[in-house]
Amino acid sequence: MIVRTTQLETPIGACWLAVSDDGLCALGMGPPAAADLARRLERRWPGVRLEPARDPDGTAARVTRYFSGERELCDLPLDLGGTPFQARVWKALRAIPLGTTMSYAALALQLDAPRAVRAVARANATNPVSLAVPCHRVIGKDGGLTGYAWGKERKAWLLAHEARWDGGARAAENSARPA
């Protein structure tokens, strides 16, 4: 199995991405992301061969346009793997509109799993392609920024970026509805 990888410089630091023949399969930010990316891909596909690519399938250009405020990333082709429950959570995350947020509890309720808040949070945390599956749009029930694999500072920046991009409009918690 060959996975094409590249690194981009963004306003919030280095962004690493990996693309398989089926779509974006990993995206991470910051210095530790490169080593983490290789470990995650090796766990998923033992013996995977990573090959540097300038812009695998145009994904790097699309991510660059996201950071410049020109496009949403929820329409990228993805190759996520994961369990059926994770897939349901990730699909619901992709349906949270740009410029809005939702709590873990509201997301669990929306998935008809109101007692599965922790499982929803865990699926959110194991999202392999942040930005394209916008896990940063999930916040605490009290409106506070909860953990984010790439740091709360980046999460705050992304939410502010999307709020500006969206004309400053941010819907109240629970406003997102899955497609």
Backbone torsions as a table, in degrees:
resi	resn	phi	psi	omega
1	MET	NA	132.5	177.7
2	ILE	-113.4	131.1	175.7
3	VAL	-122.9	128.8	-179.4
4	ARG	-89.9	135.4	-176.2
5	THR	-126.7	155.1	173.9
6	THR	-155.5	164.3	176.4
7	GLN	-123.4	137.5	176.4
8	LEU	-119.9	148.5	169.2
9	GLU	-93.9	131.2	-178.6
10	THR	-127.2	171.7	177.4
11	PRO	-62.2	-15.8	179.9
12	ILE	-115.9	23.6	175.7
13	GLY	106.4	-173.3	-178.0
14	ALA	-64.2	140.0	177.5
15	CYS	-125.6	121.7	179.6
16	TRP	-104.0	137.6	175.1
17	LEU	-138.4	153.9	-179.8
18	ALA	-134.5	137.4	-176.3
19	VAL	-128.9	125.3	174.0
20	SER	-92.2	-177.3	176.7
21	ASP	-64.0	-21.4	-178.0
22	ASP	-96.3	-11.5	178.0
23	GLY	143.1	-173.8	178.9
24	LEU	-59.7	124.3	-177.5
25	CYS	-117.9	-12.0	176.9
26	ALA	-159.0	142.8	176.1
27	LEU	-151.4	128.4	179.2
28	GLY	-144.6	165.9	-176.6
29	MET	-130.2	149.4	176.5
30	GLY	91.5	168.7	-176.0
31	PRO	-56.8	-40.1	-177.7
32	PRO	-75.5	-6.4	-174.6
33	ALA	-63.7	-34.5	-177.1
34	ALA	-63.0	-49.5	179.6
35	ALA	-67.0	-40.6	178.6
36	ASP	-62.1	-41.4	179.6
37	LEU	-58.3	-48.0	-179.7
38	ALA	-62.8	-43.5	179.3
39	ARG	-62.2	-46.0	-179.4
40	ARG	-62.4	-42.9	-179.1
41	LEU	-68.4	-37.3	178.1
42	GLU	-66.1	-37.1	176.4
43	ARG	-64.2	-39.4	-178.0
44	ARG	-76.0	-42.1	-178.3
45	TRP	-130.0	84.6	178.5
46	PRO	-52.2	133.1	-179.7
47	GLY	83.6	7.9	179.8
48	VAL	-56.7	144.0	176.4
49	ARG	-110.5	121.1	178.6
50	LEU	-92.8	128.7	178.9
51	GLU	-123.5	126.4	176.5
52	PRO	-62.1	141.7	177.7
53	ALA	-143.3	143.3	-178.6
54	ARG	-64.0	-50.1	-178.4
55	ASP	-150.9	77.4	-176.1
56	PRO	-56.9	118.3	177.8
57	ASP	53.9	25.7	179.5
58	GLY	75.7	5.9	-176.6
59	THR	-66.0	-40.8	-179.4
60	ALA	-61.6	-41.7	178.7
61	ALA	-64.2	-37.7	179.7
62	ARG	-67.9	-39.7	177.8
63	VAL	-65.7	-40.5	177.1
64	THR	-59.9	-41.9	178.6
65	ARG	-67.3	-32.0	174.4
66	TYR	-59.4	-47.8	-178.1
67	PHE	-67.4	-23.4	176.6
68	SER	-89.0	0.0	176.8
69	GLY	84.4	19.3	-176.2
70	GLU	-96.7	-20.6	-175.7
71	ARG	-156.9	154.7	173.1
72	GLU	-86.2	156.6	-178.7
73	LEU	-107.9	0.6	-174.4
74	CYS	-71.4	-1.0	178.3
75	ASP	-105.3	5.1	178.3
76	LEU	-66.1	143.2	171.7
77	PRO	-67.2	135.5	-175.6
78	LEU	-123.0	153.3	173.9
79	ASP	-131.9	87.8	-167.6
80	LEU	-96.4	-29.6	-171.4
81	GLY	67.7	-146.9	176.5
82	GLY	87.4	170.7	179.6
83	THR	-82.6	167.1	175.7
84	PRO	-58.3	-38.8	179.0
85	PHE	-66.7	-44.0	177.1
86	GLN	-58.6	-42.5	179.6
87	ALA	-60.1	-39.8	177.7
88	ARG	-63.8	-43.7	179.6
89	VAL	-64.1	-46.2	-178.1
90	TRP	-63.9	-36.3	176.6
91	LYS	-64.7	-42.7	178.3
92	ALA	-64.4	-38.1	177.5
93	LEU	-61.8	-39.8	-179.8
94	ARG	-66.5	-18.9	-179.4
95	ALA	-89.9	-6.6	177.4
96	ILE	-72.5	117.7	-175.1
97	PRO	-64.4	150.1	174.6
98	LEU	-52.0	134.8	177.4
99	GLY	84.6	5.6	178.5
100	THR	-122.0	162.6	175.5
101	THR	-131.2	166.2	-179.8
102	MET	-151.3	146.3	177.2
103	SER	-82.9	161.3	175.9
104	TYR	-60.3	-41.2	-179.7
105	ALA	-63.6	-41.9	179.3
106	ALA	-66.2	-37.8	178.4
107	LEU	-65.7	-42.6	177.7
108	ALA	-61.8	-43.1	178.6
109	LEU	-61.7	-42.8	179.7
110	GLN	-62.7	-29.4	178.6
111	LEU	-87.0	9.2	-176.3
112	ASP	57.6	36.3	178.6
113	ALA	-137.2	58.8	-172.3
114	PRO	-60.5	-22.1	179.7
115	ARG	-91.7	1.8	-175.4
116	ALA	-103.0	32.6	-177.8
117	VAL	-57.9	-43.7	-179.5
118	ARG	-66.6	-38.3	178.1
119	ALA	-65.9	-38.1	176.6
120	VAL	-64.2	-43.4	179.0
121	ALA	-62.8	-40.5	179.5
122	ARG	-66.0	-43.1	177.6
123	ALA	-61.7	-39.5	177.6
124	ASN	-60.6	-43.6	-177.7
125	ALA	-69.4	-25.1	-178.7
126	THR	-96.0	8.3	177.0
127	ASN	-56.1	119.9	-176.6
128	PRO	-81.0	-10.5	-174.0
129	VAL	-133.9	65.9	177.5
130	SER	-51.4	155.7	-174.3
131	LEU	81.4	-55.6	179.3
132	ALA	-72.4	-33.6	168.5
133	VAL	-112.6	96.6	-165.3
134	PRO	-74.2	70.6	179.8
135	CYS	-64.9	-19.7	178.6
136	HIS	-67.1	-15.7	-179.8
137	ARG	-81.5	-1.1	178.2
138	VAL	-99.2	128.5	-175.3
139	ILE	-127.0	174.6	177.5
140	GLY	-70.5	158.8	-179.3
141	LYS	-58.2	-30.6	-179.9
142	ASP	-83.9	3.1	179.8
143	GLY	90.7	-4.2	-179.4
144	GLY	-78.7	155.1	176.3
145	LEU	-75.5	122.0	176.6
146	THR	-95.6	-177.3	-176.6
147	GLY	-52.7	151.4	176.3
148	TYR	-145.6	129.3	-174.6
149	ALA	-51.9	-31.1	-175.3
150	TRP	-102.6	13.2	175.3
151	GLY	102.6	140.7	-179.3
152	LYS	-63.9	-29.2	178.5
153	GLU	-63.6	-41.9	177.9
154	ARG	-67.0	-39.5	178.7
155	LYS	-60.4	-46.1	179.0
156	ALA	-61.3	-42.5	179.5
157	TRP	-62.1	-46.3	-179.0
158	LEU	-61.1	-43.6	179.3
159	LEU	-64.9	-40.9	178.1
160	ALA	-66.7	-41.0	177.7
161	HIS	-58.4	-47.9	-178.3
162	GLU	-70.0	-32.4	177.8
163	ALA	-66.9	-39.9	177.4
164	ARG	-66.4	-43.7	-178.0
165	TRP	-62.4	-35.8	-177.9
166	ASP	-83.8	13.3	-178.8
167	GLY	76.9	17.0	178.4
168	GLY	85.1	-4.5	-178.7
169	ALA	-80.0	126.5	174.4
170	ARG	-129.5	121.4	179.8
171	ALA	-72.7	157.7	178.4
172	ALA	-68.7	160.6	175.3
173	GLU	-52.3	145.6	-179.4
174	ASN	78.8	4.2	-176.4
175	SER	-79.4	-22.9	-177.5
176	ALA	-75.3	141.3	177.3
177	ARG	-129.6	129.8	178.8
178	PRO	-67.2	151.0	179.7
179	ALA	-75.2	NA	NA
